[in-house]
Amino acid sequence: MKRARGVGIRVGILCLGVAALAGGCGGSGGGSTTISSQPLSGMIDGQPWTFMTGETNSSLSTASQYWVDAYAESFTPCTGYPSSTADELLLSLPTAVGSYPLSPEFTQTFYIAATNDNLGASSGQIDVTAVTATTITGGARFAYDANNSVDGQFEVTICP
């Protein structure tokens, strides 16, 4: 179920990327966004959301970007499973340290489990501060609208 949802979402993200190239989305200017030093949190579908567990999806990641599923619940990354009713963030994180504005290559998506909706962020930035063999650390600030926005720091597990 998780893998099928990911493939469908990747197609949706590709469509968002094409719309952005056509002038639809526009991200923030290169590196000018201030990201909170607090843990990644905000709102998904108007409900409070705070990052607890993040993991890469090796089948959807590439040499230049990690596909990351970020959840507001705790479980063992790479071997455990979140609840099927959990809202999540679907992150495209670069594999290199740096600051990255949203772009067709680095899209960020709010996934609303109750409605199976995917909302592609229309503004924001990702800062990758460290990449090791097992983790990606950084910060993010992005939004779709007032009911879907996040800001803060994260550390996600790189799954084999």
C-alpha positions as CSV (number, residue, x, y, z in Angstrom):
1,M,0.0,0.0,0.0
2,K,2.7,2.4,1.0
3,R,4.7,1.8,-2.2
4,A,1.7,2.1,-4.5
5,R,0.8,5.4,-2.9
6,G,4.3,6.6,-3.4
7,V,4.3,5.9,-7.1
8,G,1.0,7.7,-7.6
9,I,2.2,10.6,-5.6
10,R,5.4,10.8,-7.7
11,V,3.3,11.1,-10.8
12,G,1.4,13.9,-9.1
13,I,4.6,15.7,-8.2
14,L,5.8,15.4,-11.8
15,C,2.6,17.2,-12.9
16,L,3.2,19.9,-10.3
17,G,6.8,20.3,-11.6
18,V,5.5,20.8,-15.1
19,A,3.0,23.4,-13.9
20,A,5.8,25.2,-12.1
21,L,7.9,25.3,-15.3
22,A,4.9,26.8,-17.0
23,G,4.8,29.6,-14.4
24,G,2.3,28.1,-12.1
25,C,4.0,27.7,-8.7
26,G,7.1,29.9,-8.3
27,G,9.3,29.0,-5.3
28,S,11.2,31.4,-3.0
29,G,14.4,33.1,-4.1
30,G,17.7,31.3,-3.7
31,G,18.5,30.9,0.0
32,S,16.6,33.9,1.4
33,T,14.0,32.0,3.5
34,T,14.6,31.9,7.3
35,I,14.0,28.5,8.8
36,S,13.1,28.0,12.5
37,S,15.6,26.3,14.8
38,Q,12.8,24.4,16.4
39,P,11.7,20.9,15.4
40,L,9.8,20.7,12.0
41,S,6.1,21.5,12.7
42,G,3.1,23.3,11.4
43,M,-0.2,22.3,10.0
44,I,-1.5,19.7,7.6
45,D,-5.2,20.0,6.5
46,G,-5.6,22.7,9.2
47,Q,-4.5,20.3,12.0
48,P,-1.3,20.6,14.1
49,W,1.5,18.4,12.9
50,T,5.0,17.9,14.4
51,F,7.7,15.7,12.9
52,M,8.6,12.6,14.8
53,T,9.9,10.0,12.3
54,G,11.3,10.3,8.8
55,E,12.7,7.6,6.5
56,T,13.9,7.5,2.9
57,N,12.3,5.2,0.3
58,S,15.2,3.5,-1.5
59,S,13.0,2.5,-4.5
60,L,11.9,6.1,-5.2
61,S,15.2,7.8,-4.3
62,T,17.8,8.6,-7.0
63,A,21.5,9.5,-7.1
64,S,20.6,13.2,-6.8
65,Q,17.7,13.2,-4.4
66,Y,16.2,11.2,-1.6
67,W,12.5,10.5,-1.4
68,V,11.5,11.0,2.3
69,D,8.3,10.1,4.1
70,A,8.0,12.3,7.2
71,Y,5.4,11.4,9.9
72,A,4.0,12.9,13.1
73,E,4.2,9.6,14.9
74,S,7.0,7.4,16.3
75,F,8.0,4.0,14.9
76,T,11.2,2.3,14.0
77,P,12.4,3.8,10.6
78,C,13.0,1.4,7.8
79,T,11.4,-1.6,9.6
80,G,8.3,-0.3,11.3
81,Y,5.2,1.1,9.8
82,P,3.1,4.3,10.5
83,S,-0.6,4.1,10.8
84,S,-2.6,4.1,7.6
85,T,-4.5,7.2,8.8
86,A,-1.4,9.3,9.3
87,D,-1.0,12.6,7.4
88,E,2.6,13.0,6.2
89,L,5.0,15.1,4.3
90,L,6.6,13.7,1.1
91,L,10.0,15.4,0.8
92,S,12.4,15.5,-2.1
93,L,15.7,16.1,-0.4
94,P,19.0,16.8,-2.3
95,T,21.8,14.3,-1.6
96,A,24.3,17.2,-1.2
97,V,24.6,19.8,1.6
98,G,23.2,23.2,0.6
99,S,20.2,25.5,0.4
100,Y,17.5,24.7,-2.2
101,P,14.4,26.7,-3.1
102,L,11.4,24.7,-4.2
103,S,11.7,23.7,-7.8
104,P,10.4,21.1,-10.2
105,E,13.3,18.9,-9.1
106,F,12.8,19.5,-5.4
107,T,9.1,19.4,-4.7
108,Q,7.5,19.1,-1.2
109,T,4.0,17.6,-0.7
110,F,1.5,17.5,2.0
111,Y,-0.3,14.2,2.0
112,I,-3.8,14.2,3.7
113,A,-4.6,10.6,4.6
114,A,-8.4,11.1,5.2
115,T,-9.0,12.3,1.7
116,N,-5.9,10.8,-0.1
117,D,-5.1,14.4,-1.3
118,N,-1.6,15.5,-2.3
119,L,-1.0,19.2,-2.0
120,G,2.3,20.4,-3.6
121,A,3.9,23.3,-1.8
122,S,4.0,26.5,-3.8
123,S,6.7,28.3,-1.9
124,G,9.6,27.5,0.4
125,Q,13.1,26.2,0.9
126,I,15.0,23.1,2.0
127,D,18.4,23.4,3.8
128,V,20.4,20.2,3.9
129,T,23.1,20.7,6.6
130,A,24.6,17.2,6.8
131,V,24.4,13.9,5.0
132,T,26.0,10.7,6.4
133,A,25.7,7.1,5.5
134,T,22.6,6.8,7.8
135,T,21.0,10.2,8.2
136,I,20.1,13.5,6.5
137,T,19.9,16.5,8.7
138,G,18.5,19.9,7.8
139,G,15.7,22.4,7.9
140,A,12.6,23.2,5.9
141,R,10.1,25.9,5.5
142,F,7.4,25.5,2.9
143,A,3.7,26.0,2.4
144,Y,0.7,25.2,0.1
145,D,-1.6,27.6,1.9
146,A,-2.4,28.7,5.5
147,N,-3.8,25.3,6.4
148,N,-0.8,23.4,5.0
149,S,2.6,24.8,6.1
150,V,5.6,23.6,8.0
151,D,8.8,25.2,9.4
152,G,11.7,23.8,11.4
153,Q,14.5,21.2,11.7
154,F,14.5,17.5,10.8
155,E,16.7,14.4,10.9
156,V,15.7,11.5,8.8
157,T,17.0,7.9,8.5
158,I,18.4,6.7,5.2
159,C,17.0,3.2,4.6
160,P,19.0,0.6,2.7
